[in-house]
């Protein structure tokens, strides 16, 4: 069976990455692409690397244009997808790659985003450990899916195994991330100009203000955390793509290093797209460029009594577009890996 697909926000980075991956999906046929200010232009005039879509023209983003497709991917800024999604048929599989449907708590939404809270959809991180099973079970048969925040899912995947297994504490969690500026979208911003970031590392949203913090806490509560607290600091670095997240947590007293490592080994045993590297090995962002793969390295700092988890993802693939397509595959009963690359690009 072939499913008809529409992609909104197709002129942006997330929308473009969704289309790049969909080009090789054997079951999904992209029929409609939409944009805002770029509506009326050919898709390849704003996404010149997408040569297999030379026949597509960007249309206006509205519910009428998106209606009638089997699958709709919404790659829109936060606050823009909620109203459009509400007008689409409940029979349509809608995947929101923005923030509008990630948070269960209206208070968290108000504190970190503001505006109308549109409620939470099934969270699109299949491998995420929960107290019972994984998030994958909640995606089967879903018709409304919230793709994750790239930083949030990377940190949650890094820490949830230890929370679920009871080998780390859920207080005093710390995550410091090196991130590429493509995660901020394609709109022109002075702080993202090449002259501002080349040769420099730039922290932002310091001191608990980053919008992905409540999303991380929500995921860790699903894994069994009671009242998790996390110090989360992202740092922009001069690479177009990628996240290298260093997350640390206090180890429960009396827990040895082998038991700590076993929690992550058990959580991701058999997972195709989330892999724990052998002891003593740690990933680079270069290892996951273009791939729907999250690689992790783990070490126990016995002197500090902490576990250190280093995770690498491509923020536009496993962090956003790949997670969205992987979740759509599960929702429709397709093989989870359909159309998704496991191998990165090197050099």
TIPA-703395 format. One record per atom (N, C-alpha, C): residue in one letter; x, y, z. Coordinates in steps of 0.001 Angstrom, whole numbers, padded with zeros to 6 digits, always signed. Last residue first. Layout:
REM TIPA-703395
AXYZ;...
This chain:
REM TIPA-703395
X+033874+010977+005172;X+034245+011872+006275;X+033293+013048+006388;X+030661+009614+006051;X+032011+009980+006455;X+032879+010117+005210;X+027447+009270+007361;X+028223+009689+006213;X+029604+010101+006696;X+025911+006364+008958;X+026204+007770+008777;X+027009+008014+007510;X+023278+003970+008793;X+024690+004316+008620;X+024853+005807+008385;X+020608+003757+008802;X+021292+003418+010039;X+022752+003871+009995;X+017958+005559+007352;X+019359+005133+007298;X+019929+004862+008680;X+014686+004431+006618;X+015556+005161+007538;X+016983+004659+007489;X+012770+002961+005257;X+013154+004252+004725;X+014153+005029+005557;X+011787+001180+008080;X+011524+001425+006666;X+011917+002850+006276;X+012063+000362+010677;X+013229+000959+010048;X+013003+001348+008585;X+009671-000897+011389;X+010062+000354+012039;X+011174+001082+011308;X+007377-001979+009026;X+008661-002247+009666;X+009239-000925+010145;X+004096-000677+009849;X+005182-000991+008930;X+006421-001392+009711;X+001970+000196+011374;X+002243-001235+011344;X+003293-001642+010331;X+001601+002859+011701;X+000924+002235+010564;X+001174+000734+010462;X+003200+003482+013874;X+001762+003752+013947;X+000994+003010+012862;X+005744+002882+012855;X+005166+002075+013932;X+003657+002246+013975;X+006032+004939+010944;X+006111+003528+010549;X+005444+002631+011593;X+005944+007161+012627;X+004871+006947+011646;X+004856+005505+011179;X+008365+006836+013977;X+007106+006759+014725;X+005922+006526+013791;X+010128+007250+011841;X+010163+005989+012592;X+008858+005791+013355;X+009472+009900+011241;X+009175+008841+010274;X+009188+007476+010942;X+010345+011207+013614;X+008979+011370+013116;X+008595+010238+012172;X+013031+010509+013773;X+012125+010081+014838;X+010677+010158+014382;X+013914+011847+011464;X+013978+010391+011548;X+013064+009840+012607;X+013435+014550+012215;X+012766+013948+011060;X+012778+012432+011104;X+014825+014670+015041;X+013576+015264+014540;X+012939+014398+013450;X+017070+013234+015915;X+016502+014269+016771;X+015157+014791+016324;X+017748+011619+013814;X+017196+010981+015012;X+016559+011996+015948;X+018005+014319+012131;X+017541+012968+011780;X+016947+012316+013023;X+018861+016690+013181;X+017830+016757+012156;X+017287+015383+011774;X+020858+015985+014984;X+019651+016631+015489;X+018533+016687+014461;X+022395+013037+015224;X+022164+014086+014234;X+020830+014725+014610;X+023886+012366+018424;X+022818+012208+017437;X+022960+013290+016378;X+025585+010878+021098;X+025698+011635+019858;X+024519+011319+018954;X+026211+010976+024589;X+025360+010544+023478;X+025548+011473+022291;X+027650+009823+027457;X+027880+010719+026327;X+027122+010164+025126;X+027237+009710+030842;X+026729+009169+029587;X+026952+010207+028499;X+028553+008859+033870;X+028696+009819+032777;X+028240+009131+031494;X+027602+008566+037258;X+027693+007955+035944;X+027767+009074+034919;X+029443+009259+040289;X+028486+009623+039242;X+028688+008744+038018;X+031311+009484+042317;X+030066+008773+042575;X+028996+009065+041548;X+033775+010533+041956;X+032680+011487+042095;X+031364+010811+042439;X+035233+008180+041797;X+035645+009203+042750;X+034527+010202+043013;X+034000+006792+039700;X+033864+006285+041066;X+034254+007328+042106;X+032316+007315+037099;X+033331+008112+037791;X+033224+007765+039279;X+031695+005133+034560;X+031396+005365+035980;X+032584+006104+036594;X+030505+005784+031255;X+031613+005561+032186;X+031118+005826+033600;X+029372+005111+027981;X+029074+005226+029416;X+030328+004951+030231;X+028152+006317+024873;X+029239+005747+025648;X+028973+006021+027119;X+025837+005896+022208;X+026130+006279+023586;X+027384+005587+024088;X+024165+007055+019309;X+025246+006269+019887;X+025573+006800+021273;X+021351+006888+017387;X+021904+007507+018589;X+022944+006569+019161;X+020497+007269+013986;X+021147+006467+015013;X+021607+007340+016164;X+019817+007837+011351;X+018778+007824+012377;X+019259+007019+013592;X+022375+009894+009857;X+021804+008608+010254;X+020733+008781+011322;X+023765+012217+009305;X+022846+011705+008294;X+022128+010435+008664;X+026290+011390+011491;X+025863+012381+010512;X+024986+011737+009439;X+027376+009851+013430;X+025939+009710+013218;X+025403+010694+012183;X+030040+010421+013713;X+029668+009016+013540;X+028192+008830+013199;X+030324+013086+014306;X+030618+012658+012934;X+030150+011238+012665;X+029984+013193+017021;X+028843+013566+016184;X+029072+013132+014741;X+031327+010226+018522;X+031499+011566+017987;X+030249+011912+017187;X+031149+008129+021514;X+030823+008527+020142;X+031264+009956+019822;X+033507+005997+023155;X+032575+007121+023217;X+032359+007669+021807;X+034564+003122+025027;X+034371+003808+023751;X+033299+004881+023884;X+034566+001820+027450;X+035766+002563+027077;X+035667+003296+025755;X+032500-000843+026441;X+033122-000109+027539;X+034424+000544+027077;X+030786-000324+023303;X+031546-001131+024265;X+032240-000256+025303;X+027818+001779+023130;X+029121+001347+022657;X+029831+000497+023715;X+024458+001262+022658;X+025478+001515+023674;X+026800+000940+023189;X+022205+002647+020352;X+023220+001638+020626;X+024191+002132+021693;X+019303+002876+018671;X+019947+003391+019886;X+020923+002321+020356;X+018352+001492+016453;X+018757+002883+016278;X+019321+003545+017537;X+017742-001131+017210;X+018480-000864+015971;X+019098+000533+015970;X+017976-002915+020213;X+017494-001726+019529;X+018371-001443+018314;X+019128-005042+021578;X+018267-005335+020437;X+017721-004130+019715;X+019256-003266+024542;X+019581-004535+023892;X+018607-004787+022739;X+018704-001040+026013;X+018856-000876+024575;X+019317-002144+023853;X+018389-001860+028681;X+017406-000956+028075;X+017489-000964+026555;X+020643-003408+029226;X+019327-004046+029201;X+018308-003176+028469;X+022629-001442+029149;X+022692-002591+028238;X+021337-003259+028107;X+021828+000203+031232;X+021790+000716+029860;X+021854-000427+028849;X+022179-001557+033391;X+020893-000881+033207;X+020750-000364+031781;X+024848-002326+033324;X+023830-003303+032929;X+022472-002654+032686;X+026168-000170+034448;X+026256-000390+032999;X+025170-001347+032509;X+025462-000621+037176;X+025102+000611+036473;X+025103+000374+034967;X+026639-003067+037681;X+025176-002951+037761;X+024692-001699+037044;X+029326-002382+037424;X+028748-003385+036526;X+027231-003305+036509;X+029746-000568+039537;X+029831-000118+038148;X+029184-001097+037177;X+027317-000976+042247;X+028631-001085+041625;X+028566-000743+040133;X+025751+000820+044770;X+025591+000259+043424;X+026944+000199+042733;X+025929+002146+047167;X+026044+000691+047184;X+025904+000029+045838;X+023762+004842+046340;X+024763+004258+047245;X+024735+002731+047201;X+023235+005565+042903;X+022652+005153+044179;X+023724+004504+045058;X+025133+008156+041404;X+024831+006732+041496;X+024251+006425+042874;X+024097+011161+039947;X+024633+010495+041129;X+024185+009042+041143;X+024838+011789+036482;X+023885+011583+037574;X+024583+010899+038736;X+025246+013548+033354;X+025771+012860+034531;X+024709+012797+035619;X+025759+013805+029889;X+024800+013791+030986;X+025377+013005+032151;X+026576+015405+027103;X+027241+014783+028246;X+026325+014924+029451;X+025824+015183+023748;X+025267+015451+025074;X+026051+014681+026123;X+026169+016555+020813;X+026966+015704+021687;X+026576+016080+023111;X+024408+016807+017863;X+024354+017043+019301;X+025312+016053+019956;X+024225+018193+014511;X+024739+017312+015537;X+024499+017789+016957;X+025278+020415+011884;X+024391+019403+012452;X+025055+018757+013655;X+027245+022356+011474;X+025873+022621+011046;X+024870+021680+011688;X+029339+023566+013996;X+029052+022440+013102;X+027587+022580+012724;X+030471+025372+016166;X+030453+025587+014718;X+030427+024300+013897;X+028042+025224+018861;X+029392+025026+018342;X+029344+025069+016817;X+026205+026319+021623;X+026327+026292+020171;X+027783+026153+019772;X+025297+024485+024366;X+026359+025347+023856;X+026398+025203+022341;X+022929+024114+027037;X+023353+023886+025660;X+024393+024918+025238;X+022458+022768+030108;X+023156+023884+029476;X+023563+023518+028056;X+020589+022016+032865;X+020681+021746+031426;X+021300+022961+030750;X+020080+020294+035699;X+020779+021482+035216;X+021156+021219+033767;X+017115+018892+036897;X+018235+018800+035963;X+018780+020186+035672;X+015187+016777+038941;X+015742+018117+038731;X+016975+017975+037857;X+012182+014843+039309;X+013521+015031+038757;X+013919+016500+038675;X+010487+013391+041347;X+010562+014842+041140;X+011947+015172+040582;X+010528+010565+040492;X+009458+011206+041267;X+009423+012709+040995;X+011037+008494+037672;X+011516+009585+038516;X+010337+010237+039235;X+010072+006603+035863;X+009997+006310+037290;X+010522+007386+038208;X+009786+007200+033247;X+010731+006126+033564;X+010774+005810+035055;X+008129+009365+033344;X+007602+008138+032746;X+008497+006940+033087;X+009998+011158+034325;X+008905+010714+035212;X+008251+009457+034653;X+011497+011553+032040;X+012115+010856+033172;X+011071+010413+034194;X+009701+012967+030437;X+010168+011655+030008;X+010785+010868+031162;X+009434+015323+031996;X+008266+014488+031702;X+008701+013071+031321;X+012052+016363+031892;X+011465+015941+033161;X+010280+015026+032967;X+012217+016974+029138;X+013115+015987+029735;X+012518+015457+031032;X+010248+018937+029006;X+010100+017731+028186;X+011004+016609+028710;X+011254+021003+030577;X+010076+020249+031039;X+009825+018976+030249;X+013586+021656+028862;X+013718+021143+030230;X+012457+020425+030710;X+013312+022875+026432;X+013286+021413+026457;X+013374+020827+027860;X+013624+025603+026715;X+012263+025059+026591;X+012195+023540+026603;X+015851+026877+029183;X+015647+026223+027890;X+014302+025494+027856;X+016404+027977+031662;X+015394+028638+030830;X+015102+027931+029515;X+018430+027243+033458;X+017098+026640+033573;X+016027+027240+032707;X+020836+028559+032870;X+020158+028784+034137;X+018722+028314+034191;X+020904+029640+029449;X+021597+029178+030654;X+020729+029434+031883;X+020491+029989+026669;X+019418+029483+027550;X+020002+028896+028834;X+023849+029201+025563;X+022579+029934+025471;X+021556+029269+026384;X+027362+029542+024752;X+026261+029014+025568;X+024997+029849+025385;X+029330+029008+022044;X+028455+030027+022613;X+027336+029406+023431;X+032545+028947+020721;X+031516+028132+021367;X+030675+029077+022209;X+034096+029743+017561;X+033606+030111+018887;X+032624+029062+019386;X+034692+029475+014904;X+035799+029698+015813;X+035378+030041+017218;X+031613+030818+013923;X+032828+030143+013491;X+033980+030500+014432;X+029576+032486+014892;X+029786+031181+015528;X+031056+030466+015094;X+029531+034939+013531;X+029327+034931+014976;X+029707+033604+015621;X+029789+034405+010864;X+030797+035280+011471;X+030693+035321+012984;X+027470+032922+010385;X+028768+032245+010396;X+029829+033093+011079;X+024765+033721+012580;X+025560+034004+011399;X+026923+033312+011512;X+023364+033470+014894;X+023638+032231+014167;X+024408+032468+012868;X+022823+035942+015917;X+023719+035082+016704;X+024054+033774+016014;X+020983+036944+014024;X+022340+037473+014082;X+023288+036526+014807;X+019084+034811+012019;X+019280+035356+013359;X+020745+035774+013469;X+016770+033735+009659;X+017990+034498+009876;X+018010+035081+011294;X+015456+030427+009961;X+015256+031879+009954;X+016561+032589+010284;X+015797+027739+010266;X+016414+028352+009093;X+016260+029865+009058;X+016565+026279+013550;X+015746+026586+012383;X+016497+027403+011349;X+018128+025436+015574;X+017386+026676+015806;X+016541+027077+014611;X+019537+023285+014672;X+018433+023027+015584;X+017587+024254+015864;X+021662+024326+013321;X+020482+023964+012520;X+019289+023638+013393;X+023842+024729+015046;X+022818+025766+014955;X+021609+025420+014101;X+024657+021882+017124;X+024792+022631+015881;X+023648+023608+015708;X+025855+021671+020514;X+024795+021536+019507;X+025106+022379+018283;X+026815+020077+023365;X+027359+020809+022221;X+026404+020581+021063;X+025402+020191+026601;X+025301+019740+025216;X+026058+020665+024276;X+025177+018829+029746;X+025801+019898+028966;X+025915+019407+027532;X+023263+018027+032492;X+023484+017754+031070;X+024059+019003+030414;X+022698+016490+035591;X+023396+017555+034870;X+023584+017128+033423;X+020666+015982+038460;X+021061+015554+037125;X+021692+016745+036400;X+019692+016349+041047;X+021066+016758+040718;X+021549+016117+039425;X+017623+013417+041288;X+017934+014802+041637;X+019387+015088+041250;X+017331+010752+040916;X+016654+011617+039956;X+016807+013102+040293;X+020149+008501+041007;X+019188+009384+041658;X+018556+010294+040621;X+020431+005229+039536;X+020853+006621+039699;X+019756+007407+040396;X+019263+002783+039522;X+020694+002805+039833;X+021241+004227+039935;X+016667+002115+038747;X+016907+002511+040131;X+018375+002575+040512;X+015932+001621+036198;X+016564+000521+036916;X+016851+000860+038373;X+014954+004130+035434;X+014055+002973+035475;X+014635+001838+036310;X+017311+005678+035558;X+016152+006003+036405;X+015274+004771+036558;X+018882+004486+033603;X+019326+004472+034989;X+018220+004790+035967;X+017340+005003+031256;X+017644+003627+031692;X+018067+003539+033148;X+017196+007904+031128;X+016032+007098+031510;X+016376+005660+031902;X+019484+009206+030139;X+019312+009047+031583;X+018185+008090+031988;X+019507+009258+027334;X+020758+009067+028062;X+020533+008685+029515;X+016931+009855+026574;X+017453+008531+026242;X+018722+008219+027032;X+016977+012537+027513;X+016073+011545+028109;X+016540+010121+027815;X+018859+013738+025806;X+019132+013654+027248;X+018245+012598+027901;X+017533+013405+023340;X+018902+012924+023514;X+019227+012756+024995;X+015095+014668+023711;X+015108+013216+023527;X+016497+012645+023724;X+015993+017361+024021;X+015241+016672+025076;X+015312+015166+024919;X+017184+018075+021615;X+017979+018051+022845;X+017303+017203+023915;X+014897+017792+019913;X+016121+017011+019679;X+017001+016945+020923;X+011626+017140+020918;X+012681+018123+020846;X+014002+017381+020797;X+009868+014573+018954;X+010500+015156+020141;X+011299+016416+019852;X+006566+014558+017518;X+008002+014291+017402;X+008724+015064+018501;X+003590+013408+018520;X+004455+014564+018726;X+005902+014118+018589;X+000858+012127+016712;X+002181+011875+017275;X+002946+013191+017378;X-002120+010585+016155;X-001565+011894+016506;X-000254+011660+017261;X-002826+008032+015856;X-003125+008918+014728;X-002680+010356+014995;X-001426+004823+016704;X-001692+006238+016999;X-002029+006992+015719;X-000661+002185+016291;X-002032+002570+015985;X-002371+004019+016250;X+001881+002508+018574;X+001180+001550+017713;X-000284+001966+017535;X+002817+004173+020530;X+002778+004677+019162;X+002014+003758+018218;X+003026+002852+022850;X+002028+003926+022796;X+001912+004541+021412;X+005170+001141+022497;X+003825+000562+022616;X+002733+001620+022477;X+007415+002873+022569;X+006992+002239+021311;X+005545+001739+021378;X+008283+003534+025028;X+007307+004428+024400;X+006737+003827+023123;X+008434+000330+026719;X+009016+001518+026111;X+007902+002381+025528;X+007826-001310+029854;X+008074-001321+028426;X+008778-000072+027943;X+007109+000596+032499;X+006664-000646+031872;X+006893-000535+030377;X+008533+002914+032866;X+008463+001947+033962;X+008023+000583+033459;X+010289+003258+029701;X+009267+003651+030670;X+009263+002607+031785;X+012811+004318+027443;X+012364+003398+028497;X+011308+004039+029389;X+012396+005032+024073;X+012462+005643+025392;X+011960+004672+026466;X+012162+004201+021484;X+013055+003435+022357;X+013053+003933+023802;X+010432+006068+020142;X+010032+004673+020386;X+010854+003948+021437;X+009362+008978+020522;X+010694+008408+020776;X+010489+006944+021130;X+006993+010767+020225;X+007626+010009+019166;X+009072+009618+019396;X+004182+010483+022288;X+005529+011044+022158;X+006381+010161+021250;X+000899+011263+021516;X+001867+010185+021742;X+003260+010695+021390;X+000192+014647+022621;X+000008+013496+021748;X+001015+012412+022132;X-001321+016932+024892;X-000200+016073+024523;X-000643+014942+023610;X-002639+020287+024323;X-002691+018917+024812;X-001555+018075+024248;X-002325+022896+023599;X-003156+022061+022727;X-003203+020598+023160;X-002459+025953+025130;X-001931+024607+025276;X-002865+023641+024554;X-001830+029205+023830;X-002762+028100+024053;X-002017+026773+024169;X+000887+031027+025438;X-000156+030815+024440;X-001002+029607+024779;X+004119+029661+026469;X+003050+030648+026456;X+002061+030396+025332;X+006579+028272+027084;X+006208+028666+025732;X+005196+029812+025724;X+007053+027878+029798;X+008190+027831+028884;X+007859+028276+027464;X+004642+028202+031220;X+005878+028739+031775;X+006995+028833+030736;X+002722+026897+029648;X+002588+028324+029917;X+003904+028936+030379;X+003703+024263+029781;X+003575+024958+028499;X+003519+026469+028714;X+003474+023755+032501;X+004792+023766+031876;X+004748+024505+030544;X+000670+023884+032697;X+001503+024830+033452;X+002907+024908+032863;X-000168+021738+031206;X-000495+023083+030720;X+000341+024133+031442;X+001648+018852+030661;X+001310+019865+031653;X+001044+021222+031012;X+002490+017337+028519;X+001226+016996+029169;X+000743+018111+030084;X+003995+018426+025522;X+003911+018530+026979;X+002529+018193+027513;X+003824+018238+022709;X+004772+017407+023454;X+004472+017347+024944;X+002487+019793+020841;X+001787+018639+021419;X+002698+017713+022212;X+004080+021913+019899;X+002724+022174+020372;X+002066+021021+021112;X+006636+021945+018828;X+006496+021693+020268;X+005064+021609+020749;X+006893+020175+015664;X+007059+021320+016543;X+006745+020933+017974;X+006152+018012+014268;X+007584+018123+014576;X+007900+019378+015377;X+003455+015998+014462;X+003853+017375+014719;X+005325+017402+015107;X+001802+013995+012312;X+003013+014023+013131;X+003467+015465+013244;X-001205+012382+011805;X-000559+013696+011870;X+000637+013608+012807;X-003113+010426+009851;X-001972+010342+010756;X-001229+011667+010694;X-006603+010877+009699;X-005293+011227+009160;X-004222+011044+010223;X-008889+010536+011083;X-008392+009376+010355;X-007005+009620+009770;X-009585+013000+012001;X-009007+012074+012976;X-008498+010799+012318;X-008751+015644+009753;X-009543+014464+010087;X-008819+013586+011101;X-007839+018903+010980;X-007601+017726+010143;X-008379+016525+010654;X-008084+020953+012743;X-008998+020937+011608;X-008842+019706+010722;X-006042+020692+014550;X-007406+020525+015059;X-008424+020446+013923;X-003803+021425+013082;X-004037+020009+013377;X-005470+019757+013819;X-004047+024223+013148;X-004170+023501+011877;X-004497+022039+012130;X-003631+024767+015875;X-004908+025131+015250;X-005117+024381+013941;X-000957+023722+016275;X-002114+023287+017054;X-003440+023548+016369;X+001113+024888+014819;X+000534+023636+014331;X-000754+023241+015046;X+002162+027199+015967;X+001556+027289+014641;X+000807+026035+014222;X+003479+026890+018362;X+002299+027740+018349;X+001564+027770+017027;X+006732+026625+016968;X+005798+026352+018062;X+004670+027385+018042;X+006862+026328+013328;X+007296+026885+014607;X+006271+026597+015702;X+006472+023071+011705;X+006150+024489+011869;X+006695+025007+013192;X+005946+020636+010162;X+007270+021114+010569;X+007202+022628+010680;X+003849+018056+010166;X+003827+019484+010456;X+005193+019900+010977;X+002897+015667+007897;X+003990+016072+008779;X+003940+017587+008928;X+000232+013550+007404;X+000647+014949+007355;X+001762+015157+008371;X-001112+010920+005492;X-000142+011331+006511;X+000194+012795+006308;X-003127+010805+003596;X-003076+009770+004633;X-002204+010194+005803;X-004902+013828+002763;X-003726+012959+002706;X-003805+011906+003801;X-007028+015499+003204;X-007156+014497+002162;X-005949+013600+001973;X-005523+018711+003959;X-006583+017709+004088;X-006543+016717+002925;X-003758+020717+003349;X-003222+019495+003937;X-004252+018374+004026;X-005365+022767+002377;X-004329+022203+001513;X-003842+020853+002022;X-006935+023263+004646;X-007578+022852+003396;X-006560+022198+002456;X-005185+024162+006584;X-005814+022856+006753;X-006437+022354+005452;X-002222+025605+005093;X-003525+025696+005758;X-004152+024310+005777;X+000277+027098+003535;X+000068+026192+004660;X-001278+026488+005308;X+000370+027188-000029;X+000082+027839+001241;X-000170+026793+002329;X+002972+025189-001635;X+001634+025778-001540;X+001455+026434-000179;X+005702+024697-003757;X+005248+024992-002400;X+003900+025703-002434;X+005714+022126-006154;X+005665+023563-005887;X+005100+023794-004498;X+007566+019425-007552;X+006692+019957-006504;X+006843+021469-006355;X+009380+018295-009252;X+008020+018478-009760;X+007099+019176-008759;X+011725+017779-007984;X+011681+018951-008863;X+010275+019253-009370;X+012489+015882-006100;X+011200+016556-005940;X+011090+017795-006825;X+014999+014927-006332;X+013931+014006-006751;X+012553+014653-006624;X+016681+016880-005291;X+016492+016824-006734;X+015380+015887-007174;X+017239+018631-002923;X+016171+017622-003035;X+015787+017445-004504;X+018980+020710-002792;X+019554+019366-002691;X+018517+018277-002909;X+017580+023109-002787;X+018181+022644-004046;X+018812+021271-003989;X+015149+024349-001571;X+015815+023127-001094;X+016513+022487-002292;X+014256+026460-003039;X+014634+026739-001639;X+015302+025530-000981;X+013873+025356-005499;X+014466+026694-005462;X+014880+027075-004053;X+012567+022984-005118;X+014025+022927-005285;X+014659+024303-005344;X+009853+023801-004958;X+010535+023296-003768;X+012047+023366-003940;X+009046+026929-006488;X+009323+025506-006601;X+010066+025053-005364;X+006772+029206-004810;X+008060+028861-005408;X+008175+027346-005582;X+004398+029325-003454;X+004403+029733-004850;X+005705+029434-005562;X+005703+030216-000282;X+004623+029623-001069;X+004620+030207-002480;X+007516+031351+001419;X+008028+030786+000170;X+006954+030135-000694;X+006184+032062+003708;X+006662+033139+002841;X+007166+032628+001495;X+005226+029086+004091;X+004578+030367+004399;X+005075+031423+003412;X+004475+025918+002526;X+005353+026859+003202;X+004552+028124+003501;X+004127+022430+001599;X+003613+023767+001869;X+004660+024606+002600;X+003589+019800-000690;X+004520+020494+000205;X+004017+021919+000385;X+002208+016684-001587;X+002000+018107-001327;X+003059+018627-000376;X+003010+014074-001952;X+002175+014697-002990;X+002047+016201-002823;X+005150+011496-001396;X+004951+012922-001106;X+004194+013559-002262;X+004379+008367-000379;X+004478+009179-001588;X+004162+010634-001242;X+005701+005577+001276;X+005178+006937+001411;X+005416+007724+000123;X+006992+003171+000945;X+005545+003131+001177;X+004906+004518+001214;X+009740+003483+000661;X+009008+002767-000381;X+007489+002801-000239;X+011616+006354+000985;X+010641+005512+001695;X+009750+004805+000679;X+013335+008192-000034;X+013731+006780-000127;X+012779+005847+000609;X+012133+010590+000500;X+012463+010292-000900;X+012839+008829-001097;X+012027+010865+003212;X+010849+010317+002538;X+011140+009949+001087;X+014479+012143+003708;X+014282+010761+004133;X+013099+010117+003416;X+013968+014665+002576;X+015145+013885+002163;X+014983+012418+002515;X+011682+015470+004022;X+011569+015156+002603;X+012768+014342+002103;X+012825+015883+006539;X+011737+014923+006384;X+011630+014500+004916;X+014557+017959+005840;X+015113+016669+006244;X+014057+015571+006178;X+012775+020022+005258;X+013666+019528+004222;X+014247+018169+004558;X+011602+020387+007782;X+010790+019940+006654;X+011637+019383+005530;X+013882+021280+009186;X+013193+020049+009588;X+012356+019500+008441;X+014568+023637+007694;X+015514+022542+007882;X+014807+021235+008233;X+011893+024738+005437;X+012796+024830+006569;X+013722+023629+006669;X+010038+024301+003475;X+011186+025126+003103;X+012210+025242+004222;X+007897+022932+004507;X+008847+022183+003692;X+010059+023005+003276;X+005747+023329+006190;X+007049+023861+006583;X+008168+023246+005779;X+004226+020095+005686;X+004150+021541+005869;X+005483+022052+006398;X+003746+017541+003531;X+004737+018073+004460;X+004576+019580+004515;X+001672+014741+002942;X+001867+016186+002825;X+002864+016614+003883;X+001274+011630+001281;X+001923+012424+002322;X+001927+013892+001937;X-000362+008509+000901;X-000139+009871+000412;X+000315+010753+001560;X+000989+005273+000866;X+000330+006301+001654;X+000658+007676+001081;X+000486+002235-000775;X+001176+003515-000798;X+000348+004550-000052;X+000838-001197+000000;X+000000+000000+000000;X+000869+001241+000000;
